[in-house]
Amino acid sequence: MFGFCLQQEKLLEGYVGFANLPNQVYRKSVKRGFEFTLMVVGESGLGKSTLINSLFLTDLYSPEYPGPSHRIKKTVQPVIDHIDSKFEDYLNSESRVNRRQMPDNRVHCCLYFIAPSGHGLKPLDIEFMKRLHEKVNIIPLIAKADTMTPEECQQFKKQIMREITEHKIQIYEFPETNDEEENKMVKKIKDRLPLAVVGSNTIIVVNEKRVRGRQYPWGVAEVENGEHCDFTILRNMLIRTHMQDLKDVTNNVHYENYRSRKLAAVTYNGVDNNKNKGPMTKFDTSEGMSPLAQMEEERREHVTKMEKMEMEMEQVFEMKVKEKIQKLKDSELELQRRHEQMKKNLEAQHKELEEKRRQLEDEKRTTHFYRTILHGVNREQLFNLFFSGVIYNTVCVFLLKSHAPNTTSVDLTMKCLLTSP
């Protein structure tokens, strides 16, 4: 006797294998919660707080929380210090011996507001984004886009993207996927960059429909209307489609770069990992070198820099020595010229004095001669000699003085002699 047992075929009504894994991840994420830090940067009066209120449908500064505990000033360094401080806190929490669940307060996204001037980026905007793009995901926004016409807005967008490319500013790069629909959505977002946004906390009734917007004489600018602004694209990107990617890029790129730079400054004992040519370890820097290798590279660069500075200093010193030597030579030539001039002047004075001395000697000899030959001659004979031209007037006067120095007649005779032709 043979028996047969027929079993009824069962239909599958649940998940098979790991198909339920996404649901497990979802339930765990909802239970644990998540952190997402959004930084808003821009000039005062561009509607930053209003946009945040519009994004999350709440009042960021309510009567309970009238304002932030501190506002970051409109300078680059405080913003960079704030981002680095969050990285530092996360690194310290991660490096503890007993690690617990640590809150992720790192800045995952930075919305940079650009004033709707229509003249491109300001120098402050360029400098700010250039110093910030390696530390955080930057998404540029055109604030108060309702102040521009659609044509002006499109032209302004092209100009901003052109300047961002020219200055090599790295904004958030949207990931590419294998899903065709997602790629179309990403392409649509890229084509709309920088996003032109409008914020409003006012509810307006338009066609019997309550919307957030701004009332103008020419009509209403609706915040959630894609034809008026890019607010919905920004909201969907931040909250629905790219929040996790922003967090992943922050953790895998920006935080890892900060961590590598931080650890590269620390000296470790052991063998240089770069010599093994193996995979990067946790002590490798972003360039693939261990801290010891990087320190050696920095030392070589420092030595090269010092040698270059020494050569430049030697060249400067040599140039200054040459200038000093030339100056001394010029001074020596000037002194020599002045010496020659003074020597010539002294020689001329010497010749003049010699000439005067010679004349004086001649006069002395002449006077002595006449005194000798006329010794014993009386006045009558002297007058006869004078009027006959034998002797000079001056000699005659001298002889008259010598014969009768105190006689009045002799003085009168001298006057007559001096005045006679």
C-alpha positions as CSV (number, residue, x, y, z in Angstrom):
1,M,0.0,0.0,0.0
2,F,1.3,3.3,-1.0
3,G,0.3,6.6,0.6
4,F,0.6,10.0,-1.0
5,C,0.6,13.4,0.9
6,L,-0.2,16.5,-1.0
7,Q,0.9,19.8,0.4
8,Q,-0.7,23.0,-0.6
9,E,1.6,25.6,-2.2
10,K,2.2,28.7,0.0
11,L,2.4,32.2,-1.4
12,L,5.1,34.6,-0.2
13,E,3.7,37.4,1.7
14,G,6.8,39.0,3.4
15,Y,10.4,39.9,2.8
16,V,12.9,37.2,1.9
17,G,16.5,37.4,3.0
18,F,18.1,40.9,3.3
19,A,15.3,42.6,1.5
20,N,14.1,43.9,4.9
21,L,17.4,45.6,5.6
22,P,16.4,49.1,4.4
23,N,13.5,49.0,6.8
24,Q,15.8,48.1,9.6
25,V,18.1,51.0,8.8
26,Y,15.1,53.3,8.5
27,R,13.7,52.3,11.9
28,K,17.1,52.6,13.5
29,S,17.7,56.0,12.0
30,V,14.3,57.3,13.1
31,K,14.9,56.0,16.6
32,R,18.4,57.4,16.9
33,G,17.7,60.7,15.1
34,F,20.2,62.7,13.1
35,E,22.1,65.9,13.2
36,F,22.4,68.3,10.3
37,T,24.2,71.6,10.8
38,L,23.4,74.4,8.3
39,M,25.5,77.5,8.2
40,V,24.0,80.7,6.7
41,V,26.6,83.4,5.6
42,G,26.0,86.7,3.9
43,E,25.7,90.4,4.3
44,S,23.2,91.9,6.7
45,G,19.8,92.5,5.3
46,L,19.8,89.8,2.6
47,G,17.0,87.7,4.3
48,K,19.0,84.9,5.8
49,S,16.7,84.5,8.9
50,T,13.6,84.8,6.7
51,L,14.8,82.1,4.4
52,I,15.5,79.7,7.3
53,N,12.0,80.4,8.6
54,S,10.5,79.7,5.2
55,L,12.5,76.4,4.9
56,F,11.3,74.9,8.2
57,L,8.0,76.7,8.4
58,T,8.8,78.2,11.8
59,D,10.1,81.3,13.5
60,L,13.8,80.8,14.1
61,Y,13.8,83.7,16.5
62,S,10.6,83.3,18.6
63,P,9.7,85.2,21.8
64,E,11.2,82.3,23.7
65,Y,14.5,82.5,21.7
66,P,14.8,86.1,20.6
67,G,18.1,85.7,19.0
68,P,21.4,83.7,18.9
69,S,23.7,83.7,21.8
70,H,26.4,85.2,19.6
71,R,26.5,86.3,16.0
72,I,29.6,85.6,13.9
73,K,30.9,88.9,12.6
74,K,31.2,89.6,8.9
75,T,34.8,88.4,8.6
76,V,36.4,85.3,7.2
77,Q,38.5,84.2,10.1
78,P,35.8,83.9,12.8
79,V,33.8,81.7,10.4
80,I,36.8,79.5,9.7
81,D,37.6,79.3,13.4
82,H,34.0,78.2,14.1
83,I,34.2,75.4,11.5
84,D,37.6,74.3,12.7
85,S,36.4,74.3,16.3
86,K,33.6,71.9,15.5
87,F,36.0,69.6,13.7
88,E,38.3,69.8,16.7
89,D,35.5,68.9,19.1
90,Y,34.5,65.9,16.9
91,L,38.2,64.8,16.7
92,N,38.7,65.0,20.4
93,S,35.5,63.0,21.0
94,E,36.6,60.4,18.5
95,S,40.1,60.1,20.0
96,R,38.9,59.3,23.5
97,V,39.7,55.9,25.1
98,N,36.1,55.3,26.1
99,R,34.0,56.6,23.2
100,R,30.3,57.1,23.5
101,Q,27.7,58.3,21.1
102,M,28.9,61.8,20.2
103,P,26.7,64.5,18.6
104,D,27.8,65.5,15.2
105,N,27.9,69.3,15.3
106,R,30.2,69.7,12.3
107,V,29.0,72.2,9.7
108,H,27.6,70.1,6.8
109,C,26.5,72.8,4.5
110,C,27.0,76.6,4.0
111,L,24.4,78.7,2.2
112,Y,26.3,81.7,0.9
113,F,24.0,84.6,0.2
114,I,25.0,86.9,-2.7
115,A,23.6,90.4,-3.0
116,P,21.4,90.9,-6.1
117,S,23.5,93.7,-7.4
118,G,23.7,92.4,-11.0
119,H,27.4,93.3,-11.2
120,G,28.9,89.9,-10.3
121,L,30.7,88.9,-7.1
122,K,32.3,91.4,-4.8
123,P,35.9,91.0,-3.7
124,L,34.8,90.0,-0.3
125,D,32.6,87.2,-1.7
126,I,35.5,85.8,-3.8
127,E,37.9,85.9,-0.9
128,F,35.4,84.4,1.5
129,M,34.5,81.4,-0.7
130,K,38.1,80.8,-1.7
131,R,39.1,80.5,2.0
132,L,36.0,78.4,2.9
133,H,35.6,76.0,0.0
134,E,38.1,73.5,1.4
135,K,36.4,73.3,4.7
136,V,32.6,73.1,4.0
137,N,30.1,72.4,1.2
138,I,29.2,75.8,-0.3
139,I,25.9,76.4,-2.1
140,P,25.7,79.9,-3.5
141,L,22.4,81.6,-3.4
142,I,21.1,84.9,-4.9
143,A,19.2,86.6,-2.2
144,K,16.0,88.6,-2.8
145,A,15.6,87.3,-6.4
146,D,12.3,89.0,-6.6
147,T,14.1,92.3,-7.1
148,M,15.3,91.2,-10.5
149,T,13.6,90.4,-13.8
150,P,13.9,86.8,-15.1
151,E,16.3,88.0,-17.8
152,E,18.5,89.9,-15.3
153,C,18.5,86.9,-13.0
154,Q,19.6,84.5,-15.7
155,Q,22.4,86.8,-16.8
156,F,23.5,87.4,-13.2
157,K,23.6,83.6,-12.7
158,K,25.9,83.1,-15.7
159,Q,28.2,85.9,-14.6
160,I,28.5,84.4,-11.1
161,M,29.2,80.9,-12.3
162,R,31.8,82.3,-14.7
163,E,33.6,84.2,-11.9
164,I,33.4,81.1,-9.7
165,T,35.1,79.1,-12.4
166,E,37.7,81.8,-13.1
167,H,38.8,82.0,-9.4
168,K,38.8,78.2,-9.0
169,I,36.2,78.2,-6.2
170,Q,34.9,74.7,-5.4
171,I,31.2,74.7,-4.6
172,Y,29.2,71.6,-3.7
173,E,29.5,68.9,-6.4
174,F,26.3,67.0,-6.8
175,P,26.9,63.2,-7.1
176,E,26.1,61.2,-10.2
177,T,24.1,58.0,-9.9
178,N,23.0,55.2,-12.2
179,D,19.4,56.2,-11.9
180,E,18.4,58.2,-14.9
181,E,15.6,60.1,-13.1
182,E,18.1,61.2,-10.4
183,N,20.6,62.3,-13.0
184,K,17.9,64.4,-14.7
185,M,17.1,66.0,-11.3
186,V,20.8,66.7,-10.6
187,K,21.2,68.2,-14.0
188,K,18.2,70.4,-13.4
189,I,19.7,71.7,-10.1
190,K,23.1,72.3,-11.7
191,D,21.6,74.3,-14.5
192,R,19.8,76.5,-11.9
193,L,23.0,77.3,-9.9
194,P,23.4,79.6,-8.2
195,L,19.9,79.2,-6.8
196,A,17.8,82.4,-6.8
197,V,15.6,82.4,-3.6
198,V,12.9,84.5,-2.1
199,G,11.9,84.3,1.6
200,S,8.7,85.4,3.3
201,N,6.9,84.8,6.5
202,T,3.6,86.4,5.3
203,I,0.6,84.3,4.2
204,I,-1.2,85.7,1.2
205,V,-4.4,84.5,-0.4
206,V,-4.0,84.1,-4.1
207,N,-6.9,82.6,-6.2
208,E,-8.5,81.4,-2.9
209,K,-5.3,79.6,-2.0
210,R,-3.1,80.5,1.0
211,V,0.6,80.8,0.0
212,R,3.7,82.3,1.4
213,G,4.8,85.3,-0.7
214,R,5.3,89.0,-1.1
215,Q,2.7,91.4,-2.4
216,Y,3.8,93.9,-5.0
217,P,1.9,96.5,-7.1
218,W,2.5,94.4,-10.1
219,G,1.5,91.1,-8.5
220,V,2.6,88.5,-6.0
221,A,6.0,86.7,-5.7
222,E,5.2,83.3,-4.4
223,V,8.0,81.6,-2.4
224,E,7.0,78.0,-3.4
225,N,6.4,78.8,-7.1
226,G,9.2,77.3,-9.3
227,E,8.5,80.0,-11.9
228,H,9.2,82.8,-9.5
229,C,12.3,81.4,-7.7
230,D,14.3,78.3,-6.8
231,F,13.1,78.0,-3.2
232,T,11.5,74.5,-3.7
233,I,14.7,73.2,-5.4
234,L,16.8,74.3,-2.5
235,R,14.3,72.9,0.1
236,N,14.1,69.5,-1.7
237,M,17.8,69.3,-2.1
238,L,18.6,70.0,1.6
239,I,15.9,68.0,3.2
240,R,14.8,65.3,0.7
241,T,17.5,64.3,-1.7
242,H,21.0,65.4,-0.8
243,M,21.1,65.7,3.0
244,Q,22.9,62.4,3.5
245,D,25.4,63.2,0.7
246,L,26.2,66.5,2.3
247,K,26.9,64.8,5.5
248,D,29.0,62.1,3.8
249,V,31.1,64.6,1.9
250,T,31.7,66.6,5.1
251,N,32.8,63.4,6.9
252,N,34.8,61.8,4.2
253,V,36.4,64.8,2.6
254,H,36.5,68.0,4.6
255,Y,36.8,66.3,8.0
256,E,39.4,63.8,6.8
257,N,41.5,66.6,5.3
258,Y,41.3,68.5,8.7
259,R,42.1,65.3,10.6
260,S,45.1,64.5,8.3
261,R,46.5,68.0,8.7
262,K,46.0,67.8,12.4
263,L,47.7,64.4,12.8
264,A,50.5,65.3,10.4
265,A,51.7,67.9,12.9
266,V,52.2,65.2,15.5
267,T,55.4,63.2,15.8
268,Y,55.0,59.4,16.1
269,N,57.6,56.8,17.0
270,G,58.1,54.0,14.6
271,V,58.9,53.2,11.0
272,D,58.0,55.5,8.1
273,N,54.8,54.1,6.7
274,N,55.5,55.7,3.3
275,K,58.5,53.5,2.7
276,N,56.3,50.3,2.7
277,K,54.3,51.6,-0.2
278,G,51.3,50.0,1.3
279,P,47.8,51.3,1.8
280,M,47.3,54.5,3.7
281,T,47.1,54.1,7.5
282,K,45.4,56.4,10.0
283,F,48.7,58.2,10.5
284,D,49.1,59.0,6.8
285,T,48.5,62.5,5.6
286,S,46.3,63.5,2.7
287,E,49.4,63.3,0.4
288,G,50.0,59.7,1.4
289,M,53.1,60.5,3.5
290,S,53.6,59.6,7.1
291,P,54.2,62.5,9.6
292,L,57.9,61.6,9.8
293,A,58.3,61.8,6.0
294,Q,56.3,65.0,5.9
295,M,58.5,66.5,8.6
296,E,61.6,65.5,6.6
297,E,60.1,67.1,3.5
298,E,59.3,70.2,5.5
299,R,62.9,70.3,6.8
300,R,64.3,70.1,3.3
301,E,62.0,72.8,2.2
302,H,63.1,74.9,5.1
303,V,66.8,74.3,4.4
304,T,66.2,75.2,0.7
305,K,64.4,78.3,1.8
306,M,67.2,79.3,4.2
307,E,69.9,78.8,1.5
308,K,67.9,80.9,-0.9
309,M,67.5,83.6,1.8
310,E,71.3,83.4,2.5
311,M,72.1,83.9,-1.2
312,E,69.8,86.8,-1.4
313,M,71.3,88.4,1.7
314,E,74.8,87.8,0.4
315,Q,73.9,89.5,-2.9
316,V,72.4,92.4,-1.0
317,F,75.4,92.7,1.2
318,E,77.8,92.6,-1.8
319,M,75.8,95.3,-3.6
320,K,75.9,97.5,-0.5
321,V,79.7,96.9,-0.1
322,K,80.2,97.9,-3.7
323,E,78.1,101.0,-3.2
324,K,80.1,101.9,-0.1
325,I,83.4,101.4,-1.9
326,Q,82.3,103.5,-4.8
327,K,81.2,106.2,-2.4
328,L,84.6,106.1,-0.7
329,K,86.4,106.4,-4.0
330,D,84.2,109.4,-4.9
331,S,85.0,111.0,-1.6
332,E,88.8,110.3,-2.1
333,L,88.7,111.9,-5.6
334,E,86.9,114.9,-4.2
335,L,89.4,115.3,-1.4
336,Q,92.3,115.0,-3.8
337,R,90.8,117.6,-6.0
338,R,90.4,120.0,-3.1
339,H,94.0,119.3,-2.0
340,E,95.3,120.2,-5.5
341,Q,93.2,123.4,-5.5
342,M,94.5,124.4,-2.0
343,K,98.0,123.5,-3.1
344,K,97.7,125.8,-6.1
345,N,96.3,128.6,-4.0
346,L,99.2,128.3,-1.5
347,E,101.7,128.3,-4.4
348,A,100.2,131.5,-5.8
349,Q,100.3,133.1,-2.3
350,H,103.9,132.0,-1.9
351,K,104.8,133.6,-5.2
352,E,103.1,136.8,-4.3
353,L,104.9,137.0,-1.0
354,E,108.2,136.2,-2.6
355,E,107.5,139.0,-5.1
356,K,106.8,141.5,-2.3
357,R,109.8,140.3,-0.3
358,R,112.0,140.8,-3.4
359,Q,110.6,144.3,-3.9
360,L,111.2,145.1,-0.3
361,E,114.8,143.9,-0.6
362,D,115.3,146.0,-3.7
363,E,114.0,149.1,-1.9
364,K,116.2,148.4,1.1
365,R,119.3,148.0,-1.1
366,T,118.5,151.2,-3.0
367,T,118.0,153.2,0.2
368,H,121.2,151.9,1.7
369,F,123.0,152.7,-1.6
370,Y,121.9,156.3,-1.6
371,R,122.5,156.7,2.0
372,T,126.0,155.6,1.5
373,I,126.8,157.8,-1.5
374,L,125.2,160.9,0.0
375,H,126.7,160.6,3.4
376,G,127.9,164.0,4.6
377,V,126.0,166.0,1.9
378,N,124.3,169.2,3.2
379,R,120.9,170.4,2.4
380,E,121.9,172.8,-0.3
381,Q,123.8,170.1,-2.1
382,L,120.9,167.8,-1.7
383,F,118.5,170.3,-3.3
384,N,120.8,170.7,-6.2
385,L,121.1,167.0,-6.7
386,F,117.3,166.6,-6.5
387,F,116.5,169.4,-9.0
388,S,119.2,168.1,-11.3
389,G,117.4,164.7,-11.3
390,V,120.2,162.7,-9.9
391,I,118.2,161.3,-7.1
392,Y,114.5,160.3,-6.7
393,N,112.0,162.3,-4.8
394,T,111.5,159.6,-2.2
395,V,115.2,159.3,-1.5
396,C,115.5,163.0,-1.2
397,V,112.6,163.2,1.3
398,F,114.2,160.4,3.3
399,L,117.5,162.2,3.4
400,L,115.8,165.5,4.4
401,K,114.1,163.7,7.3
402,S,117.4,162.2,8.3
403,H,119.2,165.6,8.3
404,A,116.6,167.7,10.0
405,P,113.7,165.6,11.3
406,N,112.3,168.3,13.5
407,T,112.8,171.4,11.3
408,T,109.7,173.1,9.9
409,S,111.5,174.3,6.8
410,V,112.5,170.8,6.0
411,D,108.8,169.6,6.3
412,L,107.8,172.4,4.0
413,T,110.5,171.4,1.6
414,M,109.3,167.8,1.7
415,K,105.8,168.9,0.8
416,C,107.2,170.9,-2.1
417,L,109.2,167.9,-3.2
418,L,106.2,165.6,-3.1
419,T,104.0,167.9,-5.0
420,S,106.7,168.9,-7.6
421,P,106.4,167.3,-11.1
